[in-house]
Amino acid sequence: MSESSRLYMLPSKQQGFTLLELLIASIIFAIMAIMAYGGLDNVIRNSKASELALKRLQQIQQSVSVLTRDLNQIVPRPIRDEFGNIQPYLSAGNNIDNLVEFTRGGRTNPAGLIRSSLLRVAYQFDDEALVRLQWPQLDRTQEQEPKKTVLIDNVEETRIRFLGAGGEWQDQWPPLNAAPVAAPGAATASTTNYPLAIEIILTLKDWGEIRRLYQVDLQ
């Protein structure tokens, strides 16, 4: 028999894959795809968590910055409220709506308008949020509504207290034994009628307690 005939009679080699090999390859591919998806999902989750944490940090920093700006610019100027009653330049602990209310300076006036550089500010603890209120004029009318801004949410508790001249902390200001409030423009606060310091304590549900202490200097 010739060489070419023997080669022709040899069984040909198997071509392609068997069903078992395809099944095994599919299983391996599925496992790798699940692992890849799990890793990608973790990356996406971590990215979203980092983004939320960054936004929360920015919110807290901005809130503390606003508080610092307000409390560092307290001015001893009493006001008349919407009912015509005289209110002290700084009031806290005797209003069921506001944590604290005060007069502050430093109002910007880029357009050079004829207006006061003073404004009235208050803070509220409302629906687990610290809310800032601002009136455009000091002596307000009943029709005048404050501008409300939510500074920070997810707040569990808010406290404010005042260091008196005798070194004792007060939860209310003016103290019960303070002198009567003078009419706006009649007199300013005496050295015994303003706190030496104001402490703000914010308890957040996710960050815990944030404590800030501000020195008061009206002289």
N, CA and C atoms as a LAMMPS dump frame, in Angstrom:
ITEM: TIMESTEP
0
ITEM: NUMBER OF ATOMS
657
ITEM: BOX BOUNDS ff ff ff
-5.0000000000000000e+02 5.0000000000000000e+02
-5.0000000000000000e+02 5.0000000000000000e+02
-5.0000000000000000e+02 5.0000000000000000e+02
ITEM: ATOMS id mol type element x y z
1 1 1 N 0.865 -1.199 0
2 1 2 C 0 0 0
3 1 3 C 0.886 1.227 0
4 2 1 N 0.523 2.165 -0.788
5 2 2 C 1.35 3.365 -0.91
6 2 3 C 1.208 4.232 0.343
7 3 1 N 2.17 5.156 0.498
8 3 2 C 2.183 6.075 1.642
9 3 3 C 0.959 6.96 1.64
10 4 1 N 0.547 7.405 0.481
11 4 2 C -0.622 8.301 0.395
12 4 3 C -1.889 7.576 0.788
13 5 1 N -1.984 6.282 0.505
14 5 2 C -3.181 5.526 0.871
15 5 3 C -3.259 5.337 2.368
16 6 1 N -2.071 5.07 3.017
17 6 2 C -2.087 4.912 4.484
18 6 3 C -2.499 6.21 5.173
19 7 1 N -2.044 7.337 4.671
20 7 2 C -2.435 8.623 5.255
21 7 3 C -3.92 8.856 5.082
22 8 1 N -4.468 8.44 4.013
23 8 2 C -5.894 8.654 3.738
24 8 3 C -6.731 7.808 4.684
25 9 1 N -6.246 6.629 5.071
26 9 2 C -7.025 5.74 5.912
27 9 3 C -6.921 6.082 7.39
28 10 1 N -5.964 6.924 7.831
29 10 2 C -5.867 7.318 9.249
30 10 3 C -7.081 8.153 9.643
31 11 1 N -7.621 7.937 10.879
32 11 2 C -8.771 8.75 11.324
33 11 3 C -8.384 10.215 11.469
34 12 1 N -9.261 11.06 11.013
35 12 2 C -8.997 12.522 11.103
36 12 3 C -9.114 12.993 12.55
37 13 1 N -8.328 14.06 12.931
38 13 2 C -8.373 14.622 14.276
39 13 3 C -9.7 15.347 14.517
40 14 1 N -10.15 15.358 15.811
41 14 2 C -11.42 15.987 16.175
42 14 3 C -11.313 17.499 16.072
43 15 1 N -12.32 18.132 15.505
44 15 2 C -12.347 19.583 15.344
45 15 3 C -13.403 20.181 16.277
46 16 1 N -13.143 21.444 16.853
47 16 2 C -14.12 22.145 17.698
48 16 3 C -14.101 21.659 19.138
49 17 1 N -15.168 22.047 19.906
50 17 2 C -15.278 21.734 21.325
51 17 3 C -16.472 20.828 21.571
52 18 1 N -16.344 20.054 22.596
53 18 2 C -17.477 19.219 22.989
54 18 3 C -18.461 20.04 23.804
55 19 1 N -19.641 19.475 23.981
56 19 2 C -20.68 20.164 24.756
57 19 3 C -20.234 20.375 26.195
58 20 1 N -19.515 19.408 26.76
59 20 2 C -19.029 19.539 28.137
60 20 3 C -18.027 20.673 28.267
61 21 1 N -17.141 20.774 27.28
62 21 2 C -16.158 21.867 27.311
63 21 3 C -16.83 23.226 27.208
64 22 1 N -17.85 23.321 26.354
65 22 2 C -18.591 24.588 26.242
66 22 3 C -19.302 24.926 27.536
67 23 1 N -19.858 23.913 28.172
68 23 2 C -20.556 24.146 29.428
69 23 3 C -19.599 24.627 30.506
70 24 1 N -18.453 24.008 30.601
71 24 2 C -17.448 24.412 31.597
72 24 3 C -16.972 25.837 31.331
73 25 1 N -16.736 26.165 30.061
74 25 2 C -16.291 27.512 29.702
75 25 3 C -17.363 28.545 30.054
76 26 1 N -18.632 28.2 29.814
77 26 2 C -19.718 29.129 30.135
78 26 3 C -19.804 29.381 31.629
79 27 1 N -19.624 28.292 32.408
80 27 2 C -19.671 28.442 33.869
81 27 3 C -18.535 29.327 34.36
82 28 1 N -17.338 29.1 33.84
83 28 2 C -16.191 29.925 34.227
84 28 3 C -16.417 31.389 33.86
85 29 1 N -16.947 31.629 32.66
86 29 2 C -17.214 32.999 32.227
87 29 3 C -18.264 33.654 33.129
88 30 1 N -19.316 32.884 33.504
89 30 2 C -20.362 33.436 34.362
90 30 3 C -19.804 33.808 35.73
91 31 1 N -18.937 32.939 36.272
92 31 2 C -18.334 33.228 37.579
93 31 3 C -17.477 34.477 37.519
94 32 1 N -16.669 34.604 36.458
95 32 2 C -15.824 35.795 36.31
96 32 3 C -16.67 37.051 36.134
97 33 1 N -17.79 36.939 35.403
98 33 2 C -18.666 38.098 35.198
99 33 3 C -19.302 38.533 36.515
100 34 1 N -19.728 37.554 37.333
101 34 2 C -20.323 37.88 38.635
102 34 3 C -19.306 38.553 39.537
103 35 1 N -18.085 38.047 39.534
104 35 2 C -17.028 38.646 40.352
105 35 3 C -16.715 40.062 39.88
106 36 1 N -16.67 40.246 38.57
107 36 2 C -16.387 41.584 38.029
108 36 3 C -17.507 42.555 38.371
109 37 1 N -18.762 42.086 38.258
110 37 2 C -19.902 42.951 38.586
111 37 3 C -19.91 43.308 40.075
112 38 1 N -19.593 42.311 40.912
113 38 2 C -19.534 42.587 42.35
114 38 3 C -18.478 43.629 42.68
115 39 1 N -17.308 43.519 42.051
116 39 2 C -16.272 44.512 42.278
117 39 3 C -16.674 45.885 41.794
118 40 1 N -17.316 45.944 40.607
119 40 2 C -17.768 47.223 40.073
120 40 3 C -18.85 47.832 40.951
121 41 1 N -19.76 46.971 41.456
122 41 2 C -20.819 47.46 42.334
123 41 3 C -20.246 48.037 43.623
124 42 1 N -19.224 47.393 44.172
125 42 2 C -18.578 47.917 45.38
126 42 3 C -17.91 49.255 45.115
127 43 1 N -17.285 49.378 43.958
128 43 2 C -16.651 50.65 43.602
129 43 3 C -17.688 51.762 43.493
130 44 1 N -18.817 51.454 42.849
131 44 2 C -19.876 52.451 42.69
132 44 3 C -20.45 52.84 44.049
133 45 1 N -20.697 51.837 44.91
134 45 2 C -21.233 52.112 46.243
135 45 3 C -20.266 52.966 47.055
136 46 1 N -18.989 52.629 47.016
137 46 2 C -17.994 53.403 47.756
138 46 3 C -17.9 54.828 47.226
139 47 1 N -18.014 54.967 45.907
140 47 2 C -17.968 56.299 45.312
141 47 3 C -19.154 57.153 45.77
142 48 1 N -20.354 56.54 45.776
143 48 2 C -21.54 57.274 46.223
144 48 3 C -21.447 57.618 47.706
145 49 1 N -20.954 56.682 48.507
146 49 2 C -20.805 56.948 49.938
147 49 3 C -19.807 58.08 50.189
148 50 1 N -18.721 58.078 49.43
149 50 2 C -17.725 59.148 49.572
150 50 3 C -18.307 60.49 49.153
151 51 1 N -19.112 60.482 48.097
152 51 2 C -19.73 61.722 47.63
153 51 3 C -20.712 62.273 48.666
154 52 1 N -21.523 61.395 49.264
155 52 2 C -22.466 61.826 50.294
156 52 3 C -21.733 62.341 51.526
157 53 1 N -20.651 61.657 51.914
158 53 2 C -19.867 62.1 53.07
159 53 3 C -19.236 63.467 52.811
160 54 1 N -18.772 63.697 51.59
161 54 2 C -18.18 64.986 51.245
162 54 3 C -19.223 66.101 51.288
163 55 1 N -20.427 65.817 50.755
164 55 2 C -21.497 66.817 50.797
165 55 3 C -21.89 67.132 52.24
166 56 1 N -21.937 66.104 53.071
167 56 2 C -22.276 66.318 54.479
168 56 3 C -21.216 67.164 55.168
169 57 1 N -19.963 66.875 54.899
170 57 2 C -18.87 67.652 55.479
171 57 3 C -18.962 69.107 55.045
172 58 1 N -19.235 69.344 53.767
173 58 2 C -19.366 70.71 53.275
174 58 3 C -20.542 71.427 53.933
175 59 1 N -21.646 70.706 54.146
176 59 2 C -22.807 71.31 54.805
177 59 3 C -22.477 71.719 56.242
178 60 1 N -21.784 70.849 56.961
179 60 2 C -21.416 71.146 58.345
180 60 3 C -20.446 72.319 58.399
181 61 1 N -19.452 72.315 57.534
182 61 2 C -18.485 73.408 57.513
183 61 3 C -19.153 74.741 57.181
184 62 1 N -20.074 74.734 56.227
185 62 2 C -20.774 75.955 55.865
186 62 3 C -21.652 76.443 57.014
187 63 1 N -22.313 75.517 57.702
188 63 2 C -23.17 75.895 58.823
189 63 3 C -22.355 76.529 59.943
190 64 1 N -21.236 75.918 60.285
191 64 2 C -20.374 76.468 61.331
192 64 3 C -19.836 77.833 60.904
193 65 1 N -19.521 77.996 59.629
194 65 2 C -19.03 79.281 59.127
195 65 3 C -20.083 80.373 59.267
196 66 1 N -21.344 80.04 58.96
197 66 2 C -22.428 81.023 59.095
198 66 3 C -22.642 81.382 60.558
199 67 1 N -22.653 80.385 61.437
200 67 2 C -22.787 80.641 62.869
201 67 3 C -21.663 81.548 63.371
202 68 1 N -20.458 81.251 62.97
203 68 2 C -19.31 82.052 63.397
204 68 3 C -19.429 83.492 62.915
205 69 1 N -19.813 83.661 61.669
206 69 2 C -19.963 85.007 61.11
207 69 3 C -21.033 85.794 61.856
208 70 1 N -22.159 85.146 62.162
209 70 2 C -23.241 85.837 62.852
210 70 3 C -22.864 86.205 64.28
211 71 1 N -22.378 85.228 65.037
212 71 2 C -22.129 85.452 66.462
213 71 3 C -20.918 86.335 66.719
214 72 1 N -20.031 86.446 65.768
215 72 2 C -18.881 87.334 65.929
216 72 3 C -19.199 88.782 65.591
217 73 1 N -20.418 89.048 65.119
218 73 2 C -20.769 90.409 64.727
219 73 3 C -22.017 90.909 65.465
220 74 1 N -22.243 90.408 66.681
221 74 2 C -23.377 90.871 67.476
222 74 3 C -23.197 92.342 67.831
223 75 1 N -24.276 93.108 67.686
224 75 2 C -24.259 94.547 67.952
225 75 3 C -25.317 94.846 69.012
226 76 1 N -25.013 95.668 70.037
227 76 2 C -25.965 95.962 71.112
228 76 3 C -27.034 96.97 70.696
229 77 1 N -27.893 96.564 69.791
230 77 2 C -28.957 97.452 69.327
231 77 3 C -30.303 96.74 69.519
232 78 1 N -31.116 97.159 70.518
233 78 2 C -32.449 96.573 70.696
234 78 3 C -33.34 96.897 69.501
235 79 1 N -34.485 96.202 69.419
236 79 2 C -35.402 96.42 68.308
237 79 3 C -36.837 96.511 68.832
238 80 1 N -37.739 96.86 67.938
239 80 2 C -39.17 96.736 68.196
240 80 3 C -39.711 95.624 67.305
241 81 1 N -40.425 94.679 67.926
242 81 2 C -40.948 93.566 67.154
243 81 3 C -42.217 93.96 66.415
244 82 1 N -42.884 92.974 65.799
245 82 2 C -44.061 93.248 64.978
246 82 3 C -45.254 93.761 65.787
247 83 1 N -45.173 93.64 67.109
248 83 2 C -46.247 94.145 67.975
249 83 3 C -45.885 95.465 68.639
250 84 1 N -44.732 96.004 68.303
251 84 2 C -44.291 97.276 68.866
252 84 3 C -43.581 97.154 70.195
253 85 1 N -43.35 95.93 70.653
254 85 2 C -42.666 95.717 71.93
255 85 3 C -41.159 95.789 71.75
256 86 1 N -40.492 96.316 72.762
257 86 2 C -39.037 96.418 72.716
258 86 3 C -38.421 95.063 73.046
259 87 1 N -37.527 94.611 72.198
260 87 2 C -36.816 93.355 72.394
261 87 3 C -35.321 93.627 72.544
262 88 1 N -34.638 92.916 73.445
263 88 2 C -33.198 93.137 73.626
264 88 3 C -32.409 92.779 72.381
265 89 1 N -31.209 93.302 72.316
266 89 2 C -30.363 93.022 71.154
267 89 3 C -30.032 91.533 71.068
268 90 1 N -30.04 90.842 72.233
269 90 2 C -29.753 89.414 72.291
270 90 3 C -30.779 88.76 73.188
271 91 1 N -31.482 87.78 72.636
272 91 2 C -32.558 87.143 73.387
273 91 3 C -32.515 85.638 73.161
274 92 1 N -32.62 84.874 74.259
275 92 2 C -32.613 83.413 74.156
276 92 3 C -33.259 82.824 75.404
277 93 1 N -33.953 81.703 75.234
278 93 2 C -34.52 80.995 76.362
279 93 3 C -35.902 81.438 76.767
280 94 1 N -36.423 82.506 76.179
281 94 2 C -37.754 82.993 76.537
282 94 3 C -38.686 83.054 75.329
283 95 1 N -38.325 82.365 74.274
284 95 2 C -39.143 82.322 73.06
285 95 3 C -39.309 80.869 72.653
286 96 1 N -40.565 80.424 72.551
287 96 2 C -40.795 79.017 72.241
288 96 3 C -40.442 78.677 70.797
289 97 1 N -40.31 79.691 69.951
290 97 2 C -40.025 79.446 68.536
291 97 3 C -38.534 79.483 68.222
292 98 1 N -37.811 80.45 68.783
293 98 2 C -36.418 80.671 68.413
294 98 3 C -35.475 80.227 69.524
295 99 1 N -34.385 79.597 69.132
296 99 2 C -33.326 79.278 70.077
297 99 3 C -32.629 80.536 70.551
298 100 1 N -32.344 81.414 69.62
299 100 2 C -31.674 82.664 69.929
300 100 3 C -32.017 83.671 68.846
301 101 1 N -32.07 84.936 69.231
302 101 2 C -32.335 86.015 68.286
303 101 3 C -31.468 87.205 68.681
304 102 1 N -30.874 87.861 67.694
305 102 2 C -29.956 88.951 68.021
306 102 3 C -29.786 89.888 66.829
307 103 1 N -29.21 91.043 67.134
308 103 2 C -28.855 92.024 66.112
309 103 3 C -27.385 91.862 65.76
310 104 1 N -27.098 91.893 64.496
311 104 2 C -25.708 91.769 64.066
312 104 3 C -25.393 92.807 63.004
313 105 1 N -24.109 93.125 62.9
314 105 2 C -23.652 94.063 61.891
315 105 3 C -23.007 93.342 60.733
316 106 1 N -22.314 94.13 59.908
317 106 2 C -21.595 93.547 58.799
318 106 3 C -22.43 93.226 57.591
319 107 1 N -23.631 93.812 57.499
320 107 2 C -24.465 93.55 56.324
321 107 3 C -23.819 94.173 55.093
322 108 1 N -23.609 93.372 54.091
323 108 2 C -22.95 93.862 52.89
324 108 3 C -23.877 94.772 52.09
325 109 1 N -23.28 95.703 51.393
326 109 2 C -24.05 96.654 50.585
327 109 3 C -23.264 96.972 49.317
328 110 1 N -23.129 95.991 48.413
329 110 2 C -22.305 96.208 47.218
330 110 3 C -22.846 97.28 46.292
331 111 1 N -24.164 97.517 46.316
332 111 2 C -24.751 98.523 45.429
333 111 3 C -24.712 99.924 46.011
334 112 1 N -24.259 100.058 47.262
335 112 2 C -24.174 101.378 47.879
336 112 3 C -25.527 101.993 48.174
337 113 1 N -26.517 101.171 48.528
338 113 2 C -27.854 101.66 48.834
339 113 3 C -27.875 102.375 50.178
340 114 1 N -28.86 103.269 50.342
341 114 2 C -29.022 103.972 51.61
342 114 3 C -29.79 103.055 52.559
343 115 1 N -29.085 102.33 53.366
344 115 2 C -29.707 101.402 54.299
345 115 3 C -28.726 101.106 55.418
346 116 1 N -29.264 100.526 56.49
347 116 2 C -28.447 100.196 57.645
348 116 3 C -27.557 98.999 57.358
349 117 1 N -26.432 98.961 58.039
350 117 2 C -25.538 97.803 57.931
351 117 3 C -25.904 96.726 58.952
352 118 1 N -26.987 96.96 59.719
353 118 2 C -27.425 96.01 60.733
354 118 3 C -28.588 95.174 60.217
355 119 1 N -28.74 93.993 60.755
356 119 2 C -29.892 93.147 60.452
357 119 3 C -30.192 92.273 61.655
358 120 1 N -31.381 91.701 61.652
359 120 2 C -31.837 90.862 62.758
360 120 3 C -31.798 89.405 62.322
361 121 1 N -31.221 88.573 63.179
362 121 2 C -31.011 87.153 62.865
363 121 3 C -31.561 86.312 64.005
364 122 1 N -32.125 85.171 63.671
365 122 2 C -32.581 84.204 64.674
366 122 3 C -32.281 82.799 64.184
367 123 1 N -32.233 81.87 65.131
368 123 2 C -32.026 80.463 64.816
369 123 3 C -33.14 79.644 65.444
370 124 1 N -33.62 78.646 64.7
371 124 2 C -34.665 77.744 65.156
372 124 3 C -34.201 76.301 65.016
373 125 1 N -34.738 75.468 65.909
374 125 2 C -34.571 74.02 65.771
375 125 3 C -35.929 73.474 65.359
376 126 1 N -36.057 73.125 64.074
377 126 2 C -37.356 72.768 63.518
378 126 3 C -37.239 71.505 62.677
379 127 1 N -38.001 70.482 63.048
380 127 2 C -38.077 69.243 62.272
381 127 3 C -36.687 68.665 62.013
382 128 1 N -35.916 68.517 63.094
383 128 2 C -34.573 67.921 63.047
384 128 3 C -33.631 68.718 62.142
385 129 1 N -33.804 70.018 62.104
386 129 2 C -32.936 70.867 61.282
387 129 3 C -32.675 72.178 62.008
388 130 1 N -31.496 72.731 61.787
389 130 2 C -31.159 74.058 62.291
390 130 3 C -31.475 75.067 61.202
391 131 1 N -32.398 75.97 61.503
392 131 2 C -32.91 76.919 60.52
393 131 3 C -32.48 78.333 60.916
394 132 1 N -32.008 79.096 59.952
395 132 2 C -31.605 80.488 60.163
396 132 3 C -32.677 81.416 59.598
397 133 1 N -33.052 82.412 60.397
398 133 2 C -34.019 83.415 59.978
399 133 3 C -33.333 84.781 59.897
400 134 1 N -33.705 85.562 58.907
401 134 2 C -33.105 86.879 58.726
402 134 3 C -34.176 87.874 58.305
403 135 1 N -34.233 89.004 59.042
404 135 2 C -35.148 90.088 58.699
405 135 3 C -34.357 91.215 58.038
406 136 1 N -34.89 91.8 56.976
407 136 2 C -34.159 92.864 56.284
408 136 3 C -34.085 94.163 57.076
409 137 1 N -35.07 94.395 57.977
410 137 2 C -35.055 95.589 58.829
411 137 3 C -35.073 95.163 60.291
412 138 1 N -34.523 96.024 61.136
413 138 2 C -34.481 95.701 62.553
414 138 3 C -35.868 95.816 63.181
415 139 1 N -36.484 97.006 63.069
416 139 2 C -37.81 97.238 63.63
417 139 3 C -38.832 96.804 62.591
418 140 1 N -39.48 95.683 62.826
419 140 2 C -40.291 95.057 61.797
420 140 3 C -41.788 95.281 62.031
421 141 1 N -42.528 95.022 60.981
422 141 2 C -43.981 95.12 61.014
423 141 3 C -44.585 93.718 60.981
424 142 1 N -45.903 93.638 61.185
425 142 2 C -46.565 92.343 61.182
426 142 3 C -46.557 91.704 59.795
427 143 1 N -46.471 92.499 58.754
428 143 2 C -46.473 91.967 57.392
429 143 3 C -45.097 91.47 56.957
430 144 1 N -44.1 91.789 57.726
431 144 2 C -42.733 91.457 57.323
432 144 3 C -42.386 90.03 57.732
433 145 1 N -42.047 89.202 56.766
434 145 2 C -41.698 87.809 57.005
435 145 3 C -40.181 87.629 56.87
436 146 1 N -39.597 86.817 57.741
437 146 2 C -38.15 86.589 57.634
438 146 3 C -37.815 85.616 56.513
439 147 1 N -36.619 85.704 56.046
440 147 2 C -36.099 84.742 55.092
441 147 3 C -35.555 83.546 55.868
442 148 1 N -36.037 82.349 55.54
443 148 2 C -35.638 81.142 56.254
444 148 3 C -34.694 80.297 55.394
445 149 1 N -33.627 79.831 56.039
446 149 2 C -32.652 78.994 55.359
447 149 3 C -32.305 77.805 56.247
448 150 1 N -32.446 76.596 55.724
449 150 2 C -32.051 75.398 56.463
450 150 3 C -30.53 75.252 56.36
451 151 1 N -29.859 75.379 57.496
452 151 2 C -28.403 75.289 57.491
453 151 3 C -27.924 73.85 57.499
454 152 1 N -28.506 73.053 58.384
455 152 2 C -28.044 71.669 58.516
456 152 3 C -29.212 70.807 58.983
457 153 1 N -29.323 69.619 58.408
458 153 2 C -30.398 68.708 58.765
459 153 3 C -29.839 67.519 59.538
460 154 1 N -30.733 66.573 59.839
461 154 2 C -30.356 65.377 60.59
462 154 3 C -29.747 65.748 61.944
463 155 1 N -30.363 66.743 62.591
464 155 2 C -29.907 67.223 63.897
465 155 3 C -30.755 66.572 64.985
466 156 1 N -30.095 66.021 65.978
467 156 2 C -30.814 65.388 67.084
468 156 3 C -31.156 66.378 68.188
469 157 1 N -30.239 67.297 68.48
470 157 2 C -30.454 68.257 69.568
471 157 3 C -29.598 69.49 69.337
472 158 1 N -30.114 70.633 69.772
473 158 2 C -29.374 71.892 69.693
474 158 3 C -29.468 72.614 71.027
475 159 1 N -28.335 73.03 71.549
476 159 2 C -28.304 73.757 72.818
477 159 3 C -27.473 75.012 72.66
478 160 1 N -27.847 76.033 73.445
479 160 2 C -27.082 77.271 73.467
480 160 3 C -27.057 77.78 74.904
481 161 1 N -25.912 78.254 75.339
482 161 2 C -25.812 78.81 76.681
483 161 3 C -24.839 79.985 76.675
484 162 1 N -24.902 80.783 77.756
485 162 2 C -24.203 82.061 77.797
486 162 3 C -23.399 82.162 79.088
487 163 1 N -22.178 82.647 78.978
488 163 2 C -21.307 82.842 80.133
489 163 3 C -21.485 84.254 80.649
490 164 1 N -22.037 84.38 81.876
491 164 2 C -22.263 85.693 82.461
492 164 3 C -20.997 86.298 83.032
493 165 1 N -21.128 87.559 83.464
494 165 2 C -19.964 88.264 84.003
495 165 3 C -19.452 87.623 85.277
496 166 1 N -20.326 86.91 86.011
497 166 2 C -19.9 86.254 87.237
498 166 3 C -19.269 84.891 87.015
499 167 1 N -19.129 84.486 85.773
500 167 2 C -18.505 83.198 85.482
501 167 3 C -19.462 82.025 85.503
502 168 1 N -20.771 82.3 85.563
503 168 2 C -21.762 81.233 85.588
504 168 3 C -22.45 81.134 84.224
505 169 1 N -22.706 79.888 83.798
506 169 2 C -23.378 79.668 82.523
507 169 3 C -24.885 79.828 82.693
508 170 1 N -25.5 80.494 81.726
509 170 2 C -26.935 80.743 81.731
510 170 3 C -27.555 80.135 80.467
511 171 1 N -28.732 79.501 80.643
512 171 2 C -29.474 79.001 79.496
513 171 3 C -30.427 80.048 78.924
514 172 1 N -30.588 81.158 79.637
515 172 2 C -31.486 82.228 79.202
516 172 3 C -30.732 83.551 79.175
517 173 1 N -31.068 84.367 78.17
518 173 2 C -30.463 85.705 78.096
519 173 3 C -31.487 86.673 77.517
520 174 1 N -31.626 87.865 78.132
521 174 2 C -30.936 88.352 79.327
522 174 3 C -31.306 87.555 80.573
523 175 1 N -30.435 87.563 81.578
524 175 2 C -30.756 86.871 82.835
525 175 3 C -31.992 87.48 83.492
526 176 1 N -32.58 86.735 84.405
527 176 2 C -33.799 87.192 85.054
528 176 3 C -33.589 88.475 85.844
529 177 1 N -32.386 88.686 86.374
530 177 2 C -32.109 89.878 87.169
531 177 3 C -31.51 91.019 86.354
532 178 1 N -31.604 90.934 85.037
533 178 2 C -31.015 91.977 84.193
534 178 3 C -31.854 93.237 84.233
535 179 1 N -31.229 94.364 83.919
536 179 2 C -31.925 95.649 83.887
537 179 3 C -32.905 95.673 82.723
538 180 1 N -33.971 96.496 82.827
539 180 2 C -34.933 96.599 81.724
540 180 3 C -34.256 97.02 80.424
541 181 1 N -34.826 96.553 79.33
542 181 2 C -34.27 96.866 78.016
543 181 3 C -34.626 98.294 77.636
544 182 1 N -33.62 99.063 77.213
545 182 2 C -33.856 100.433 76.783
546 182 3 C -34.433 100.449 75.382
547 183 1 N -35.125 101.521 75.054
548 183 2 C -35.708 101.669 73.724
549 183 3 C -34.595 101.751 72.678
550 184 1 N -34.872 101.342 71.451
551 184 2 C -33.861 101.429 70.389
552 184 3 C -33.344 102.852 70.226
553 185 1 N -32.036 102.998 70.237
554 185 2 C -31.426 104.303 70.081
555 185 3 C -31.237 105.056 71.371
556 186 1 N -31.879 104.601 72.458
557 186 2 C -31.77 105.331 73.717
558 186 3 C -30.475 105.014 74.432
559 187 1 N -30.065 103.767 74.372
560 187 2 C -28.843 103.367 75.065
561 187 3 C -28.357 102.06 74.484
562 188 1 N -27.11 101.793 74.693
563 188 2 C -26.547 100.52 74.272
564 188 3 C -26.318 99.646 75.489
565 189 1 N -25.94 98.432 75.266
566 189 2 C -25.74 97.499 76.373
567 189 3 C -24.556 97.921 77.224
568 190 1 N -24.726 97.821 78.519
569 190 2 C -23.621 98.113 79.421
570 190 3 C -22.707 96.896 79.497
571 191 1 N -21.58 97.072 80.162
572 191 2 C -20.62 95.979 80.243
573 191 3 C -21.142 94.823 81.088
574 192 1 N -22.191 95.056 81.892
575 192 2 C -22.754 93.991 82.717
576 192 3 C -23.967 93.348 82.059
577 193 1 N -24.328 93.802 80.842
578 193 2 C -25.553 93.333 80.213
579 193 3 C -25.285 92.526 78.949
580 194 1 N -24.107 91.988 78.833
581 194 2 C -23.856 91.106 77.696
582 194 3 C -22.985 89.94 78.146
583 195 1 N -23.141 88.796 77.521
584 195 2 C -22.366 87.613 77.94
585 195 3 C -20.913 87.734 77.521
586 196 1 N -20.074 87.068 78.29
587 196 2 C -18.663 87.034 77.933
588 196 3 C -18.399 86.066 76.79
589 197 1 N -19.239 85.03 76.705
590 197 2 C -19.063 84.028 75.663
591 197 3 C -20.402 83.348 75.397
592 198 1 N -20.513 82.789 74.201
593 198 2 C -21.698 82.033 73.799
594 198 3 C -21.229 80.664 73.305
595 199 1 N -21.883 79.626 73.807
596 199 2 C -21.531 78.267 73.402
597 199 3 C -22.704 77.63 72.663
598 200 1 N -22.407 77.088 71.494
599 200 2 C -23.391 76.373 70.687
600 200 3 C -23.019 74.894 70.675
601 201 1 N -23.992 74.035 70.977
602 201 2 C -23.758 72.587 70.974
603 201 3 C -24.76 71.95 70.017
604 202 1 N -24.258 71.366 68.956
605 202 2 C -25.089 70.662 67.986
606 202 3 C -24.817 69.163 68.11
607 203 1 N -25.869 68.393 68.276
608 203 2 C -25.745 66.937 68.316
609 203 3 C -26.355 66.386 67.04
610 204 1 N -25.507 65.879 66.159
611 204 2 C -25.947 65.34 64.878
612 204 3 C -26.088 63.828 64.985
613 205 1 N -27.034 63.281 64.249
614 205 2 C -27.285 61.852 64.314
615 205 3 C -26.157 61.038 63.705
616 206 1 N -25.422 61.622 62.774
617 206 2 C -24.357 60.88 62.104
618 206 3 C -22.958 61.298 62.557
619 207 1 N -22.807 62.523 63.04
620 207 2 C -21.485 63.022 63.406
621 207 3 C -21.295 63.139 64.915
622 208 1 N -22.361 63.013 65.671
623 208 2 C -22.233 63.186 67.109
624 208 3 C -22.268 64.659 67.486
625 209 1 N -21.541 65.006 68.53
626 209 2 C -21.605 66.36 69.099
627 209 3 C -20.572 67.293 68.484
628 210 1 N -21.032 68.481 68.126
629 210 2 C -20.167 69.558 67.653
630 210 3 C -20.345 70.728 68.614
631 211 1 N -19.269 71.173 69.225
632 211 2 C -19.316 72.224 70.24
633 211 3 C -18.451 73.402 69.779
634 212 1 N -19.07 74.582 69.761
635 212 2 C -18.351 75.795 69.346
636 212 3 C -18.519 76.868 70.421
637 213 1 N -17.429 77.547 70.741
638 213 2 C -17.418 78.596 71.758
639 213 3 C -16.982 79.916 71.11
640 214 1 N -17.797 80.964 71.352
641 214 2 C -17.536 82.264 70.742
642 214 3 C -17.407 83.337 71.826
643 215 1 N -16.348 84.09 71.74
644 215 2 C -16.169 85.217 72.668
645 215 3 C -17.005 86.399 72.186
646 216 1 N -17.624 87.085 73.144
647 216 2 C -18.449 88.26 72.827
648 216 3 C -17.709 89.503 73.287
649 217 1 N -17.523 90.42 72.377
650 217 2 C -16.83 91.674 72.695
651 217 3 C -17.617 92.804 72.047
652 218 1 N -18.386 93.527 72.856
653 218 2 C -19.212 94.628 72.347
654 218 3 C -18.597 95.99 72.614
655 219 1 N -17.428 96.026 73.19
656 219 2 C -16.808 97.314 73.491
657 219 3 C -16.044 97.856 72.298
